[in-house]
Amino acid sequence: MNYRHAFHAGNFADVLKHTVLIGLVEALKAKQTAFCYMDTHSGRGRYALDGSEATRTGEAGDGIQRLLAATRAPALVHVYVNLVRALNAHGDAVAQYPGSPLIASLLMREQDRGILCELHPEEAAALKALFRGDTRFAVHERDGYGAMKALLPPKERRGLVLIDPPFEAQEAEYDTIAAALEEARTRWPTGMYAVWYPIKLRQHVQKFHRWLARSGFGKVLVAELLLHPDNSALRLNGCGMAIVNPPWMFERPLAELLPALQASLSQGRHGSHRLEWLAKD
């Protein structure tokens, strides 16, 4: 595995992923009963934006850093910014950025449970150190797709699986995700699944969307944020979140979130966003 998320932590893709994640976790908390959060590609859980990897790319400057001064922003953005601020004691200087597992943990209750998977040994070791002592979480140094097959459904019978692979396999990653979701549907058809995906060329995403539309899941909602036209394979033009079995009326907060993120994170006149139901029974 060559990918290191530390180079990209806090960028625009993280902003979309983590604001959507916050909305999903908060929706699960609307019921008093416990839920399970599974993260298939957890990473190290926390990243140093003042470290050599992050400063080399500077991507956080066009991501989380742009949102720190937001005032009239949707509730999901305010919660997100406040969570990041809570990890940083120096005003608008963001030195530490939370990954998905840490964000989820800051929102989860005592009765909720987390399953965190990370295959890379160094990242897994850092993740275990971060969550040492937090009895709500189990950290597994293993393949996240395999963990879905082995550990679903959770004993709580409600919850969320975040699938956020590094897409080192490029287009082939979509087939791996589809296979994992197909297996998961037979084991836990009512589970909530959120899949992050990159957008370079639209035709690469369309095949995955067609599969989701006919996957057999009753509801699939897609939220996308693009900074550039989706017609170049040479750069990350945007990203999306495909949400299987989303919370009731979840399109409403997303309809507020997406245009606000586009306005804050735009890098030119070609920015856009998209919110669409691929399946809705």
C-alpha positions in Angstrom: 0.0 0.0 0.0 1.6 3.3 -1.1 -1.2 5.7 -0.3 -0.9 7.9 2.7 -3.9 10.0 3.6 -1.6 12.3 5.6 -0.7 14.0 2.3 -4.4 14.9 1.7 -5.9 15.3 5.1 -8.3 18.2 5.4 -8.7 18.7 1.7 -12.0 19.4 0.0 -12.7 15.6 -0.3 -12.4 15.2 3.4 -14.7 18.2 3.9 -17.5 16.6 2.0 -16.9 13.1 3.5 -16.8 14.3 7.1 -19.7 16.7 6.9 -21.9 14.0 5.5 -20.6 11.5 8.1 -21.5 13.9 10.8 -25.1 14.1 9.4 -25.4 10.3 9.3 -24.1 9.8 12.9 -26.4 12.5 14.2 -29.3 10.9 12.5 -28.5 7.6 14.1 -28.5 9.3 17.5 -32.1 10.4 17.0 -33.0 7.0 18.5 -32.0 6.1 22.0 -31.0 2.5 21.1 -27.3 1.8 20.5 -25.8 1.6 17.0 -22.6 0.3 15.5 -20.2 2.3 13.4 -17.8 0.4 11.1 -15.0 2.1 9.2 -13.4 -0.2 6.6 -10.4 2.0 5.7 -9.8 3.9 8.9 -6.3 5.3 8.4 -4.5 6.5 11.5 -7.4 8.5 12.8 -5.7 11.8 13.3 -3.3 13.8 11.1 -0.7 16.5 11.7 -1.3 19.3 9.2 2.0 20.8 10.2 3.8 17.6 9.4 6.0 17.1 6.3 3.3 15.1 4.3 0.5 17.7 4.7 2.7 20.7 4.2 4.2 19.2 1.1 0.8 19.3 -0.7 -1.0 22.1 1.2 -4.4 20.7 0.3 -5.9 21.6 3.7 -5.5 25.2 2.7 -8.2 24.8 0.1 -10.3 22.6 2.4 -10.9 22.9 6.1 -8.9 26.1 6.3 -11.4 27.9 4.1 -14.3 26.9 6.3 -12.9 28.3 9.6 -14.2 31.8 8.9 -17.6 30.6 7.8 -20.4 32.3 9.7 -23.7 31.8 7.9 -23.2 28.1 7.1 -25.4 25.0 7.4 -25.5 23.3 10.8 -23.4 20.4 9.5 -20.6 22.7 8.6 -20.7 24.4 12.1 -20.6 21.1 13.9 -17.7 20.0 11.6 -15.7 23.2 12.2 -16.3 23.1 15.9 -15.0 19.5 16.1 -11.8 20.4 14.3 -11.4 23.5 16.5 -11.8 21.4 19.6 -8.6 19.5 18.6 -6.6 22.7 18.1 -6.0 25.2 20.8 -4.6 28.0 18.7 -7.6 29.8 17.2 -7.6 29.5 13.4 -4.4 27.6 13.2 -5.3 23.9 12.4 -2.4 21.7 13.3 -4.3 18.5 14.0 -7.0 17.1 11.7 -9.4 14.3 12.7 -10.0 11.3 10.4 -13.4 9.7 10.1 -12.9 7.3 13.1 -12.1 10.2 15.5 -14.9 12.4 14.2 -17.4 9.5 14.7 -16.0 8.9 18.2 -16.5 12.5 19.3 -20.2 12.2 18.3 -21.0 8.7 19.5 -22.5 8.0 22.9 -21.4 5.5 25.6 -23.8 2.8 24.4 -22.7 3.0 20.8 -19.9 0.8 19.4 -17.2 1.2 16.8 -15.3 -1.3 14.6 -12.3 0.2 12.9 -10.3 -1.6 10.2 -6.9 -0.7 8.8 -4.6 -3.0 6.8 -1.4 -0.9 6.8 0.7 -1.9 9.8 2.0 1.6 10.7 -1.4 3.2 10.2 -3.1 0.5 12.3 -0.5 0.9 15.1 -1.2 4.6 15.2 -5.0 4.0 15.2 -4.7 1.5 18.1 -2.7 4.0 20.1 -5.3 6.7 19.4 -8.2 4.6 20.7 -6.4 2.8 23.5 -8.6 3.0 26.5 -11.8 3.8 24.6 -13.8 0.6 25.3 -16.4 1.5 22.7 -14.0 0.7 19.9 -12.3 -2.4 18.6 -9.4 -1.8 16.2 -8.6 -4.5 13.7 -5.4 -4.7 11.6 -7.2 -6.4 8.7 -8.8 -5.9 5.3 -12.0 -3.9 5.7 -13.9 -5.7 3.0 -13.2 -9.0 4.7 -14.3 -7.5 8.0 -17.7 -6.6 6.4 -18.2 -10.2 5.5 -17.1 -11.5 8.9 -18.6 -9.0 11.2 -21.9 -8.0 9.7 -24.6 -7.7 10.8 -23.6 -6.1 14.1 -25.3 -7.2 17.3 -27.0 -3.8 17.5 -28.8 -4.4 14.2 -28.6 -0.7 13.4 -25.7 1.4 12.3 -23.4 2.7 9.6 -20.6 1.3 7.5 -18.2 3.9 6.0 -16.4 2.6 3.0 -13.6 5.0 2.1 -10.8 3.2 0.2 -7.8 4.9 -1.3 -8.7 3.7 -4.8 -5.2 2.5 -5.5 -6.9 0.0 -7.9 -8.5 2.9 -9.8 -11.6 1.7 -11.7 -11.3 -1.9 -10.3 -12.0 -0.6 -6.8 -15.7 0.0 -7.8 -16.0 -3.8 -8.6 -14.5 -4.6 -5.2 -17.0 -2.2 -3.5 -19.9 -3.6 -5.4 -19.0 -7.2 -4.4 -18.7 -6.2 -0.7 -22.0 -4.4 -0.8 -23.7 -7.3 -2.5 -22.4 -9.7 0.2 -23.5 -7.2 2.9 -27.0 -6.9 1.4 -27.5 -10.6 2.0 -26.3 -10.3 5.6 -27.6 -6.9 6.6 -30.1 -5.5 4.0 -31.3 -2.7 6.4 -27.8 -1.4 7.3 -26.7 2.0 6.3 -23.7 2.2 4.0 -21.8 5.3 2.9 -19.3 5.0 0.1 -16.8 7.8 -0.7 -15.6 7.8 -4.3 -13.3 10.1 -6.4 -14.5 11.8 -9.6 -12.0 12.2 -12.5 -13.8 10.9 -15.6 -17.6 10.8 -15.4 -17.8 7.5 -17.3 -15.9 5.7 -14.6 -18.5 6.7 -12.0 -21.5 6.1 -14.2 -20.9 2.3 -14.2 -20.9 2.2 -10.4 -24.0 4.3 -10.3 -25.8 2.0 -12.6 -24.9 -0.9 -10.4 -26.2 0.9 -7.3 -29.4 1.7 -9.1 -30.1 -2.0 -9.7 -28.3 -3.4 -6.6 -31.5 -4.4 -4.8 -31.1 -1.8 -2.1 -34.3 0.1 -1.8 -32.9 3.6 -1.4 -29.6 5.0 -2.7 -28.8 8.7 -2.5 -25.8 10.4 -4.1 -24.2 13.7 -3.1 -21.3 15.1 -5.2 -19.1 18.1 -5.1 -16.9 19.1 -8.1 -14.3 21.8 -8.3 -13.5 21.1 -11.9 -15.3 19.6 -14.9 -15.4 15.7 -14.7 -13.5 15.2 -18.0 -9.9 14.8 -17.0 -8.2 11.7 -15.6 -5.1 13.7 -14.6 -6.5 15.2 -11.4 -9.1 14.8 -8.7 -11.9 16.9 -10.1 -14.4 16.1 -7.4 -15.8 13.4 -5.2 -19.0 11.9 -4.1 -20.8 10.0 -1.3 -23.2 7.2 -2.2 -25.5 6.6 0.7 -27.4 3.3 0.8 -30.4 3.3 3.1 -30.0 6.9 4.1 -31.9 8.4 7.1 -35.4 9.7 6.5 -35.4 13.0 4.7 -31.6 13.1 4.6 -31.7 14.8 1.3 -32.8 18.0 3.1 -29.6 18.7 5.0 -27.6 17.7 2.0 -29.5 20.2 -0.2 -28.3 22.9 2.2 -24.8 21.5 2.6 -23.7 21.1 -1.0 -24.2 24.6 -2.4 -22.6 26.0 0.7 -19.5 23.8 0.3 -19.3 24.7 -3.4 -19.4 28.4 -2.6 -16.7 28.1 0.1 -14.4 25.7 -1.7 -14.7 26.8 -5.3 -11.5 27.1 -7.2 -13.0 28.8 -10.3 -16.2 29.1 -12.3 -16.5 25.4 -13.1 -17.5 24.2 -9.6 -20.8 22.3 -9.3 -22.7 19.9 -7.0 -25.2 17.2 -7.5 -27.8 15.5 -5.3 -29.7 12.6 -6.8 -31.7 9.5 -5.9 -30.4 6.5 -7.8 -33.0 4.3 -6.2 -36.0 5.2 -4.1 -38.7 2.7 -3.4 
